């Protein structure tokens, strides 16, 4: 009986792939292909990104909001976070020459895709905590909720759960407010 040993792919190998191979994420050294998100997922990304960017223009224009960028979360893992925010103290993690992210953002927002709740509520929650990302939000369209988490030690603590009729706010972004009715448009 023969055994085939497969080596785990590194972040560097994953990021060096040709442009046509650039879809998916790297989880524990293995390329993970996911179905493209639905149109409402993209709409939520745009709403969140535009709301955050609008807030930053008014409050602190030095921060950066980005979507779908490759975020290394360990030597063998790269996630393509839905929305990320880099505050003024984290801007050095954005390598403008290569377009790569070299350190943790202040906030990652994931929008739950139908049938993939475990990925955002369990897998990425643990992975982002290990990476040292201070704030993590989970947007769940099916439940009409947004949960905000804050890193305490090496694990996240649920800070708030926002639902129908409420507005998303965060101590990370003083003055930011997004009514969930604007996010969860039916």
Secondary structure, 3 states (H helix, E strand, C coil): CCCCCCCCCCHHHHHCCCHHHCCCEEECCEEECCCCCCHHHHHHHHHHHHHHHHHHHHHCCCCEEEECCEEEEECCEEEECCEEEECHHHHHHEECCCCEECCCCCEEEEECCCCCHHHHHHHHHHHHHHHCCCEEEEEECCCCEEEEEEEECCEEEEEEEECCCCEECCHHHCCCCEEHHHHCCC
